[in-house]
């Protein structure tokens, strides 16, 4: 923050002793800054409220779509691969040499 030396010179010393001027100005500037920040916070709260409303609307749409979506059945595991050689008609395995 820049100090405005011309503003300090314009305040009569008799009214505010020279040592009090910087403190009085600092207080005034800080009060202005606080007021500005309060306004900014109000804007952010309004924005946050709108965003929260949009998030709730999206959540409601998601819930509705998820409820309407059919439940996918698990696919059965793939059948085991058939042996390359035909099985023996008597129940034994056929081995190729």
Secondary structure, 3 states (H helix, E strand, C coil): CCCCHHHHHHCCCCCCCHHHHHHHHHHHHHHHHHHHHHHHHHHHHHHHHHHHHHHHHHHHHHHHHHHHCCCCCCCCCCCCCCCCCCCCCCCCCCCCC
